Amino acid sequence: MNRCTRVAGVADALGHNFARRNASFKCPKCRLETVFCPWAWGSYHLCWRIFCPMREYKIRNDLERAVIDGFALPLGIAPINLPSPTQGYTLEFHEGEDGDPDTFSFHIVTSHDRMLGLVREALGLLPEQVTPIMEVGSRDAYRSVDVFMGREEISFEAFLEIWEGFEPVIMEDASIGVGANAEEPFVEVFLDSWKGLLVHVAADNKETVERMLRRHSLHEVEETWPDSLDEVLSPPSHVRDVLAIEDDQSPDLDEVLLQVRECWGLELDVDPDTNVDDAGRELGSTLWHSIAVCLDLNSDESSDHPSGGYITFWITAKNTAEVEQLARERLQKENRWLLQSFYTLDRVAFDERPEALDHLPMKGRKSEVHLVEEDPWG
């Protein structure tokens, strides 16, 4: 087989007609030319040895988009007493240090019905090689946001293929932020969870961004969202799910984001050999909950639909490196599953442990696997 990606069963669920949908590009890992369709039932990346079932996702059609004084919000934000922002952008100068260039960052806020066109034009500022970035609201007991970074640079063409495939989720879900950056030339384009757009460029590209924003009738303002929002006692809005869960075959957000992570080669941006909270405090040993995507060692690898499973672990460990080591050792001992990647990997407060682990002591636990559950597919 001379392709990096084998695709089975195109499911054009959303009806979007992206001109570049089936464009050829080189795999960011093995550099072989391939054709990738992000709506495929499944993809088997031969160079990464990764298999995941890619199930069709749909955006809910029962949500009414909130509009505040003419400002349309993403479907994932439901206002409670949220004021309308001032549409435009704020500008911040950053002086370069240690030989780095001076830069400007633009934070742009505009109504959702205008944002998509702006985002697509802003992505055009990125060069031929980029590093994808994704931020997700964290379930981890000691971290508020999970930041995922590309293992290595990929081609802009490959980045854009995946962006377009998941664009409806990226644009509507208020728990995720997605973008990319590059060093040569320095540029970052990032759509945050509130669907504000951050464009960060070297000083000599400032006028290029300003011209782009003028084409969209956007100008510099003193503030976009009121600063007073940071001082309110009760939340002015709440986040709601945007993916339709119709049956057991409907992927949830975790599954969709796993596909994005695998397609872009994203890894959690934490030091695997430490265990600290958001404030940088060392936590020592903690309880971890992880779900691993595994390939069944007894399945036929030549099949278009290899068998696999989601394997859930409850582990006490000192850091993520030890979690992965203990999980792999446990699977090797059983000799049935080959660990491909981690679907989730979160620390859990001791009081939130499942009933099956009620017997665990709060302190003095050694590093070990406490509980394993299997959920096969195929």
ChimeraX attribute file (.defattr): number of C-alpha atoms within 10 A of each C-alpha:
attribute: neighborCount
match mode: 1-to-1
recipient: residues
	/A:1	6
	/A:2	9
	/A:3	17
	/A:4	24
	/A:5	21
	/A:6	18
	/A:7	19
	/A:8	16
	/A:9	12
	/A:10	13
	/A:11	16
	/A:12	14
	/A:13	11
	/A:14	13
	/A:15	7
	/A:16	12
	/A:17	9
	/A:18	11
	/A:19	7
	/A:20	11
	/A:21	18
	/A:22	13
	/A:23	14
	/A:24	14
	/A:25	18
	/A:26	18
	/A:27	22
	/A:28	21
	/A:29	16
	/A:30	13
	/A:31	14
	/A:32	14
	/A:33	15
	/A:34	17
	/A:35	19
	/A:36	23
	/A:37	23
	/A:38	25
	/A:39	23
	/A:40	20
	/A:41	17
	/A:42	24
	/A:43	25
	/A:44	20
	/A:45	20
	/A:46	15
	/A:47	15
	/A:48	14
	/A:49	13
	/A:50	17
	/A:51	22
	/A:52	25
	/A:53	20
	/A:54	19
	/A:55	18
	/A:56	19
	/A:57	24
	/A:58	18
	/A:59	17
	/A:60	14
	/A:61	9
	/A:62	8
	/A:63	13
	/A:64	10
	/A:65	14
	/A:66	16
	/A:67	15
	/A:68	14
	/A:69	9
	/A:70	9
	/A:71	18
	/A:72	17
	/A:73	22
	/A:74	24
	/A:75	22
	/A:76	23
	/A:77	22
	/A:78	20
	/A:79	17
	/A:80	11
	/A:81	11
	/A:82	15
	/A:83	15
	/A:84	18
	/A:85	16
	/A:86	16
	/A:87	19
	/A:88	22
	/A:89	23
	/A:90	17
	/A:91	16
	/A:92	10
	/A:93	13
	/A:94	13
	/A:95	10
	/A:96	12
	/A:97	8
	/A:98	5
	/A:99	6
	/A:100	10
	/A:101	15
	/A:102	14
	/A:103	19
	/A:104	21
	/A:105	22
	/A:106	22
	/A:107	21
	/A:108	24
	/A:109	24
	/A:110	23
	/A:111	21
	/A:112	19
	/A:113	12
	/A:114	13
	/A:115	21
	/A:116	16
	/A:117	11
	/A:118	17
	/A:119	20
	/A:120	12
	/A:121	13
	/A:122	19
	/A:123	18
	/A:124	12
	/A:125	17
	/A:126	20
	/A:127	17
	/A:128	16
	/A:129	21
	/A:130	24
	/A:131	22
	/A:132	27
	/A:133	22
	/A:134	26
	/A:135	21
	/A:136	19
	/A:137	15
	/A:138	15
	/A:139	15
	/A:140	18
	/A:141	15
	/A:142	18
	/A:143	15
	/A:144	13
	/A:145	15
	/A:146	18
	/A:147	19
	/A:148	19
	/A:149	22
	/A:150	21
	/A:151	16
	/A:152	15
	/A:153	20
	/A:154	21
	/A:155	17
	/A:156	19
	/A:157	18
	/A:158	22
	/A:159	22
	/A:160	17
	/A:161	23
	/A:162	19
	/A:163	19
	/A:164	18
	/A:165	20
	/A:166	18
	/A:167	15
	/A:168	18
	/A:169	22
	/A:170	23
	/A:171	23
	/A:172	23
	/A:173	23
	/A:174	25
	/A:175	21
	/A:176	24
	/A:177	22
	/A:178	22
	/A:179	24
	/A:180	22
	/A:181	24
	/A:182	18
	/A:183	12
	/A:184	11
	/A:185	15
	/A:186	17
	/A:187	21
	/A:188	24
	/A:189	25
	/A:190	24
	/A:191	23
	/A:192	21
	/A:193	22
	/A:194	19
	/A:195	28
	/A:196	21
	/A:197	24
	/A:198	21
	/A:199	24
	/A:200	24
	/A:201	25
	/A:202	20
	/A:203	18
	/A:204	11
	/A:205	16
	/A:206	17
	/A:207	10
	/A:208	12
	/A:209	18
	/A:210	16
	/A:211	13
	/A:212	14
	/A:213	20
	/A:214	12
	/A:215	11
	/A:216	15
	/A:217	10
	/A:218	17
	/A:219	15
	/A:220	17
	/A:221	13
	/A:222	11
	/A:223	16
	/A:224	19
	/A:225	16
	/A:226	13
	/A:227	9
	/A:228	7
	/A:229	13
	/A:230	9
	/A:231	8
	/A:232	9
	/A:233	7
	/A:234	9
	/A:235	13
	/A:236	13
	/A:237	13
	/A:238	12
	/A:239	15
	/A:240	14
	/A:241	18
	/A:242	23
	/A:243	21
	/A:244	16
	/A:245	16
	/A:246	11
	/A:247	7
	/A:248	7
	/A:249	10
	/A:250	15
	/A:251	20
	/A:252	17
	/A:253	19
	/A:254	12
	/A:255	18
	/A:256	17
	/A:257	19
	/A:258	19
	/A:259	23
	/A:260	18
	/A:261	21
	/A:262	17
	/A:263	21
	/A:264	26
	/A:265	20
	/A:266	20
	/A:267	19
	/A:268	16
	/A:269	15
	/A:270	15
	/A:271	11
	/A:272	14
	/A:273	11
	/A:274	16
	/A:275	21
	/A:276	17
	/A:277	14
	/A:278	10
	/A:279	8
	/A:280	9
	/A:281	10
	/A:282	12
	/A:283	13
	/A:284	11
	/A:285	18
	/A:286	19
	/A:287	25
	/A:288	25
	/A:289	18
	/A:290	22
	/A:291	22
	/A:292	22
	/A:293	24
	/A:294	27
	/A:295	25
	/A:296	19
	/A:297	15
	/A:298	13
	/A:299	15
	/A:300	11
	/A:301	13
	/A:302	7
	/A:303	8
	/A:304	14
	/A:305	19
	/A:306	20
	/A:307	20
	/A:308	25
	/A:309	21
	/A:310	21
	/A:311	21
	/A:312	21
	/A:313	22
	/A:314	25
	/A:315	26
	/A:316	22
	/A:317	24
	/A:318	22
	/A:319	23
	/A:320	19
	/A:321	14
	/A:322	18
	/A:323	25
	/A:324	20
	/A:325	11
	/A:326	19
	/A:327	22
	/A:328	17
	/A:329	13
	/A:330	16
	/A:331	16
	/A:332	13
	/A:333	9
	/A:334	9
	/A:335	12
	/A:336	15
	/A:337	22
	/A:338	19
	/A:339	23
	/A:340	17
	/A:341	20
	/A:342	17
	/A:343	19
	/A:344	16
	/A:345	20
	/A:346	19
	/A:347	23
	/A:348	20
	/A:349	13
	/A:350	17
	/A:351	8
	/A:352	11
	/A:353	15
	/A:354	10
	/A:355	7
	/A:356	9
	/A:357	13
	/A:358	12
	/A:359	7
	/A:360	12
	/A:361	9
	/A:362	11
	/A:363	9
	/A:364	8
	/A:365	13
	/A:366	11
	/A:367	17
	/A:368	16
	/A:369	18
	/A:370	14
	/A:371	13
	/A:372	15
	/A:373	11
	/A:374	13
	/A:375	12
	/A:376	14
	/A:377	14
	/A:378	10
